[in-house]
Amino acid sequence: MNESSTSILRRLIPGFVLGLLVFIGLALLGDLQRVSLTLLRFEWKYFLIALAFTLGNYTLRFIKWHFYLNQIGIRKISLKNSIRLFMAGFPLAVTPGKVGEVLKGVWLMRQTGVPVGRGVSVVVAERISDGLAVLALSLLGVMTYPQYWPVFLGVLGLLVFIILLFQIRPAANWLLDQGEKVSILRRLVQSAREFYEGSFMLFRPAPTLFAVALGTLSWLGEGIGFYFILLGLGLKPDQHLMAMAVFVLAFSTVIGAASALPGGLGAAEVSIAGLLTLILRENPAIASTATVLIRLATLWFGVFLGLGVWSFSPDLFGYGTPQKSFTEY
């Protein structure tokens, strides 16, 4: 194991520790004995259905990722390599503030030659389009429960502001030009210019609408997967339960992302369990168990899939010869 891979693994440790502590906390809050009994009664076929919907989410998000690569000029990367890089990024979600995902920009540079800054613009665009998608799925629930409007509008305003900021090209170029005049900032500004160029292309209206539409469909799938987990816990199937499952998972994803905690750990779980208790009036044992199961079927399923990709991708961490691809601008 080289220094690079060791450093990356160290960055994952806080996320794994926090995830374990969150699960222990949920079990204790829901009453450990009752949570255990609830798990024993759970119909595990519904967990497999939830995993299938999660894979559907990943498939649609991969299509968006590959579309974004095309938008920034990476048109000749193989589909296999694109999938590999996409999935290898899953474990980086549990780094603090998801900053580890910047590593995807480094991987893209090594595989295709695209500047790191331009590759990082794809990561940022993914996060922002996902944010808008889960906000769209949260809208109906927020209209029903107006106490959540401040968080909804605050996050929406921030995301729209970022998109509009990247589209004001004259102002951005002027700022970058001024930065290049300062010798100690010149190298940093060159990377920032690549990041801006990538972001400008990705946040144009057509790519943004396409990405948000794909994101809405993908996160809707995870919401439906959550609905099936609730069915496995014995809740009565109806349209209201499905709508609330989608809202609870989507809005909790917003809360988790806004918290900047690794993978939203702690914030997302508290939000899911709390909303289940308040809105669906479920007892704490059901709410805690449902939260543990959906996080295992979504976040942690992805993390372990990504770690599996790491195990047969030594070139990502400096071992062996990087796979060859071509970059087209």
C-alpha positions in Angstrom: 0.0 0.0 0.0 1.6 3.3 -1.1 1.4 6.7 0.6 -1.5 7.9 -1.7 -3.8 5.0 -0.9 -3.0 5.1 2.8 -3.8 8.8 2.9 -7.2 8.2 1.2 -8.1 5.4 3.5 -7.3 7.5 6.5 -9.7 10.1 5.2 -12.5 7.5 5.2 -11.9 6.4 8.8 -13.9 9.3 10.4 -16.8 8.6 8.1 -16.9 4.9 9.0 -16.5 5.6 12.7 -19.3 8.3 12.6 -21.5 5.9 10.6 -21.1 3.2 13.3 -21.8 5.6 16.1 -24.9 6.9 14.3 -26.3 3.4 13.9 -25.6 2.7 17.6 -27.3 5.9 18.5 -30.4 5.1 16.4 -30.6 1.6 18.0 -30.5 3.1 21.5 -33.0 5.9 20.7 -35.4 3.4 19.3 -34.9 1.0 22.3 -32.3 -1.6 21.4 -34.6 -4.5 22.3 -37.5 -3.2 20.2 -35.3 -2.4 17.3 -33.9 -5.9 17.4 -37.3 -7.4 17.4 -38.4 -5.1 14.5 -35.4 -6.3 12.5 -36.3 -9.9 13.1 -39.8 -9.4 11.9 -38.6 -7.4 8.8 -39.4 -9.1 5.4 -36.0 -9.0 3.8 -37.3 -9.5 0.3 -38.2 -5.8 0.5 -34.6 -4.9 1.2 -33.6 -6.6 -2.0 -36.2 -4.5 -3.9 -34.8 -1.4 -2.3 -31.3 -2.4 -3.5 -32.7 -2.8 -7.0 -34.0 0.7 -6.9 -30.7 2.0 -5.6 -29.0 0.3 -8.6 -31.5 2.1 -10.8 -30.5 5.4 -9.2 -26.8 4.7 -9.8 -27.5 3.8 -13.4 -29.3 7.1 -14.1 -26.6 9.0 -12.2 -24.0 7.3 -14.3 -25.7 8.4 -17.5 -25.6 12.0 -16.1 -21.9 11.6 -15.2 -21.0 10.3 -18.7 -23.1 13.1 -20.3 -21.2 15.6 -18.2 -17.8 14.2 -19.4 -19.0 14.7 -22.9 -19.9 18.3 -22.2 -16.4 19.2 -20.9 -14.7 17.6 -23.9 -14.0 14.0 -22.8 -15.6 12.1 -25.7 -13.4 9.1 -26.2 -13.2 7.5 -22.8 -14.4 3.9 -22.9 -17.8 3.1 -21.3 -16.1 0.6 -19.0 -13.5 3.1 -17.7 -16.2 5.7 -17.2 -18.2 3.3 -15.1 -15.1 2.4 -13.1 -14.3 6.0 -12.3 -17.9 6.8 -11.5 -18.2 3.9 -9.0 -14.8 4.4 -7.5 -16.1 7.8 -6.3 -18.8 6.3 -4.1 -16.6 5.8 -1.0 -15.4 9.4 -1.2 -18.9 10.5 -0.2 -18.0 9.7 3.4 -15.1 12.1 3.5 -15.7 15.4 5.5 -17.8 17.7 3.3 -17.3 15.2 0.5 -14.1 17.0 -0.3 -12.5 13.7 -1.1 -14.6 13.7 -4.3 -12.1 16.2 -5.7 -9.9 13.1 -6.2 -12.2 12.2 -9.1 -10.8 15.2 -10.9 -7.3 13.8 -10.4 -8.4 10.3 -11.7 -9.9 11.9 -14.8 -6.6 13.8 -15.4 -4.6 10.6 -15.2 -6.9 8.7 -17.4 -7.8 11.3 -20.1 -5.4 14.2 -19.7 -8.2 16.7 -18.9 -7.0 19.4 -16.4 -7.9 18.6 -12.8 -9.9 21.8 -12.5 -12.2 20.9 -15.4 -12.7 17.4 -14.0 -13.6 18.8 -10.6 -16.3 20.9 -12.3 -18.1 17.7 -13.1 -18.1 16.7 -9.4 -19.6 20.1 -8.4 -22.2 19.9 -11.2 -23.2 16.4 -10.1 -23.8 17.7 -6.5 -25.7 20.8 -7.6 -28.0 18.9 -10.0 -28.6 16.3 -7.4 -29.5 19.0 -4.9 -32.0 20.5 -7.3 -33.5 17.1 -8.0 -34.1 16.2 -4.4 -35.5 19.7 -3.8 -38.0 19.1 -6.6 -39.0 15.8 -5.0 -39.4 17.6 -1.6 -41.6 20.3 -3.0 -45.0 18.7 -2.4 -44.1 17.7 1.1 -42.8 21.2 1.9 -46.1 22.6 0.7 -47.9 20.3 3.0 -45.6 21.1 5.9 -44.7 24.8 5.6 -42.4 24.8 8.6 -39.8 23.4 6.3 -39.9 26.3 3.8 -36.9 28.2 5.3 -34.5 25.3 4.7 -36.0 24.5 1.3 -35.8 28.1 0.1 -32.3 28.7 1.6 -30.8 25.7 -0.2 -32.7 26.4 -3.4 -31.5 30.0 -3.4 -27.9 29.0 -2.9 -27.9 26.4 -5.7 -29.6 28.8 -8.2 -27.2 31.6 -7.2 -24.2 29.3 -7.9 -25.6 28.3 -11.3 -26.3 31.9 -12.3 -22.8 33.0 -11.0 -21.1 30.7 -13.4 -23.1 32.0 -16.4 -21.9 35.6 -15.9 -18.9 35.1 -18.2 -17.6 38.7 -18.5 -17.5 39.1 -14.7 -15.8 35.7 -14.2 -13.2 36.3 -16.9 -12.4 39.8 -15.4 -11.9 38.4 -12.0 -9.6 35.6 -13.3 -7.7 38.1 -15.4 -7.0 40.2 -12.3 -5.9 37.2 -10.4 -3.4 36.2 -13.0 -1.7 39.6 -12.6 -0.6 38.5 -9.1 2.4 36.2 -9.5 1.7 34.2 -6.4 -1.9 33.5 -7.5 -1.1 32.8 -11.2 -0.9 29.0 -10.9 -4.0 28.8 -8.7 -5.9 31.0 -11.1 -5.0 28.8 -14.1 -6.7 25.9 -12.3 -9.6 28.1 -11.4 -10.0 29.1 -15.0 -10.2 25.4 -16.1 -12.8 24.8 -13.3 -14.8 27.8 -14.5 -14.7 26.8 -18.1 -16.0 23.3 -17.2 -18.7 24.8 -14.9 -19.8 27.3 -17.6 -20.4 24.5 -20.0 -22.2 22.3 -17.5 -24.5 24.9 -16.1 -25.9 26.1 -19.4 -29.7 25.8 -19.4 -30.0 22.7 -21.6 -27.4 20.5 -19.8 -28.7 21.6 -16.4 -32.3 20.8 -17.3 -31.3 17.4 -18.6 -29.2 16.6 -15.5 -31.9 17.7 -13.1 -34.5 15.7 -14.9 -32.3 12.6 -14.7 -31.5 13.3 -11.1 -35.2 13.6 -10.2 -35.9 10.2 -11.7 -32.9 8.6 -10.0 -33.7 10.0 -6.6 -37.4 9.2 -7.0 -36.3 5.6 -7.4 -34.5 5.6 -4.0 -37.7 7.2 -2.5 -39.7 4.3 -3.9 -37.1 1.9 -2.5 -37.7 3.5 0.9 -41.4 2.9 0.5 -40.8 -0.8 0.1 -38.6 -0.9 3.2 -41.5 0.6 5.1 -43.8 -2.1 3.7 -41.3 -4.7 4.9 -41.7 -3.2 8.4 -45.5 -3.8 8.3 -46.8 -0.4 7.2 -50.0 -0.3 5.2 -49.4 0.2 1.4 -51.1 3.3 0.0 -50.3 6.4 -2.1 -49.9 8.6 0.9 -47.2 6.3 2.4 -45.3 6.3 -1.0 -45.5 10.1 -1.3 -44.3 10.6 2.3 -41.5 8.1 1.8 -40.2 10.0 -1.2 -40.5 13.3 0.6 -38.8 12.1 3.8 -35.8 10.6 2.0 -35.4 13.5 -0.4 -35.7 16.2 2.2 -33.4 14.3 4.6 -30.8 14.1 1.7 -31.0 17.9 1.5 -30.4 18.2 5.3 -27.5 15.8 5.1 -25.9 17.7 2.2 -26.4 21.0 3.9 -24.7 19.7 7.1 -21.4 19.1 5.2 -20.9 16.1 7.5 -19.3 13.0 5.8 -22.0 11.5 3.7 -24.5 13.6 5.7 -24.0 11.1 8.5 -26.0 12.0 11.6 -27.9 14.8 10.1 -29.6 12.7 7.4 -30.4 9.9 9.9 -31.9 12.2 12.5 -34.0 13.9 9.8 -35.3 10.5 8.4 -36.1 9.1 11.9 -37.6 12.4 13.1 -39.8 12.9 10.0 -41.1 9.4 10.2 -42.0 9.9 13.8 -43.6 13.3 13.3 -45.3 12.9 9.9 -46.2 9.2 9.8 -46.5 9.0 13.6 -44.5 5.8 13.7 -43.0 4.6 17.0 -39.3 5.2 17.5 -38.4 1.5 17.0 -40.0 1.5 13.5 -38.4 4.9 12.7 -35.0 3.9 13.8 -35.1 0.5 12.0 -36.3 2.1 8.8 -33.5 4.7 8.9 -30.8 2.1 9.4 -32.2 -0.1 6.6 -32.5 2.7 4.0 -29.0 4.0 4.8 -27.6 0.5 4.4 -29.5 0.1 1.1 -28.3 3.5 -0.3 -25.2 5.2 1.2 -23.4 2.2 2.5 -24.3 -0.1 -0.4 -22.6 2.5 -2.7 -19.6 2.8 -0.4 -18.9 -0.9 -0.4 -19.5 -1.2 -4.2 -16.9 1.5 -4.6 -14.4 -0.2 -2.3 -14.9 -3.3 -4.4 -13.9 -1.2 -7.5 -10.8 0.0 -5.6 -9.7 -3.5 -5.1 -9.2 -4.2 -8.8 -8.2 -0.6 -9.8 -4.6 -0.3 -8.5 -3.7 2.3 -11.1 -6.0 4.8 -9.3 -3.6 4.9 -6.4 -0.3 5.0 -8.3 0.2 1.2 -8.8 0.7 -0.2 -12.3 0.1 1.6 -15.6 -2.8 3.9 -15.9 -5.4 2.9 -18.5 -5.1 4.7 -21.8 -7.8 6.9 -23.1 -8.1 10.0 -25.3 -9.3 13.5 -24.6 -11.0 15.7 -27.1 -11.7 19.4 -26.7 
